[in-house]
């Protein structure tokens, strides 16, 4: 097979041609569906979970690039982009821009990648607080792009409700217990860092800092030598992620304890049974399918409770869009970026501190009309401004303006 090594014109048509990279991340399905609805030619290059040797990867990518001739490549969280920089070099060779949309903390992802700035790259981040810090890393094209919802996928699938899912208040989320353990094992830090881990995580969660590594160096100088002794990007990244996930575990546990008087239904990993061991007044349900179950689940709770991961101090998470998209009511923690997305009070209800949770729960459990008005207004806003069609349209516009 002969493969052309020459480039091709980009952004000549009204709508771009997009090559989507995936490694089994849920958001790729939303992006594909949005492309179909918007009439955008696209191709999915699915690496799955298979290991691929370098020659096979290069051959496959060359054939796809030269055969499909995309205007740009799009990935989520840099998935599908190899850490050694081979893809970056190939995209440079054919002058193909890369769009990478981060929906998790980019600083917990990019640290282990090489040749980051060798391509015509645009980074999109769901958290506007990371725009400046990504610029400081040397990226010249960084844009804020929030999460959204797909109302065509978040639709009920059952003709009869699952009675076991009914609850006055529920929380869907990971306990983070297993995740913290695995990240700690991957970091393999010194005993001194292990011993200080929970203390550092608690302090990081209570701070305004966004990067756990820089926070540790600044606020715990006595641990700096141990932190720097992690040495490799992979171990350092694992430890920073451990601190972030441990901070999330402590924060979520604190918030969930505030709703135990209302017999909440907790949906998530088995770690909840460990960290809530001995506590009464709650029910457990194993994790539910994002597409097959949650659109039916959310409307069966009077209050869908939310407490955000500590990887984001200002951004909102997926649930802030999904719950109202399903026509259900959400009580969430305050994040400053939510005020640019929803009208406080009428479209979104939040607590500023966990101490406010019991009072707000009492108010909204006893006022179904108020819950209904907020849920309806929030859904109207999601459909008008926060679907993935809106997000893809914005992303394509910025890629054309930046690279055409």
C-alpha positions, 0 to 999 in steps of 0.5 A: 500500500502506498500512502501519500505524504503530502498535506491537504487543504483544511477548512475549505468546506462550510462544515469541517471533517473531524477525526474522533479519537477514542479509548472508550470514554463515554463523551465520545458517543455524545460527540458522534451523535452531535456530529450526526445531527449537525451534518458534520462528516466525521470518522471514529478511530477506536483504539479500544483497550487493545495494546498496539505496537508502534509500527501498527499504530503509525500505519493505522494512523497514516492510512486513516489521516490520508484516507479521510483527510480530516480538517482536525482531530478531536479527542477527550482528555488526550485519550488516543494520544500516545505519551511518546509524541508519535501522533503529534509528529504525524499530525505535524507532518500533515499539518493537521490541528489537534483539539483536545477537550479536557473534562477532567483536570488537565494537570493530572493528565498532561504531566506524563506526555512528551512533545506536547507543543509540537502540533497545531494544538488547541486545548478546550477545558471544562474548567475556566480556572485552568485556562491561565495555567495551561497557557503558562505551560506553553499552550497558546490556544486554550479555550473554556468549553463547559460540559453539557447534556444530550437530551436525545440520549438522556431519555427514559427507557422503562414503561414502569418505574423501578420502585427500589429506586424511589427516594426522597433524596439520593446521591449518585457518585463514587466513594473514591476509596478504591481510586485513592488506594490505587493511585497511592500504590502507583505513586509508591511514595515514602512512608513520610508522604503516606503518613501525611497524605490525609492531612495534606488532602484535607488542607488541599480540599479546604483551599482555593488551590487547583494543583495539589502538587504546587499546594503541597510545596507551598504549604508543606515545605517539610515534605518537598524533598519526599515529593520531589523524590517521586522523580518520574512524571508517572509517580508524581502524577499518581501522587497528585491524583491521590491527594485530589481523590483523597480530598474528594473522598473526605469532602463527599463523606462530610456532605453525605453525612449531612443527609443521613437523617433523610434516609438517602439512597446512595448509588455507587461503588462498594467503597460506600459500604466501607466508609459508611460502615456502622452508620444507619439511615441509608440505603445502598445500590450498586452503580447504575448504567449512565445511559440505560438507568440514570434517565429513569433513576433521576426523576424518582428522587425528590432531591438529587444531591450532588457534591463535586470532585475536588479536582474542580474548585470552580467548574460544575460537573456532569450531573448539573446538566444531566439531572435537569435534562431528565426533568428532575430536581438537583441540590448541588454545591456552589461553584462560581462558574455555575452563575454563568450557566444557570440563574441561581435560585430559579434554575439552580439551587446550591449550598455554599458550605456543608453546614447549609445542607440540612436546612436546604434539604428540609425546605425543598423536600417540603415544597414539591411545587418549588422543586418542580419550578426549578427543575422545569426552568433548569431543563429549559436552560439546558435545552436552549444553551447547554446541549452537546450540539451547542458545545460542538458548534462552539468548538468547530467555530473556534478551530476554524477561527484559530487554524483556517 
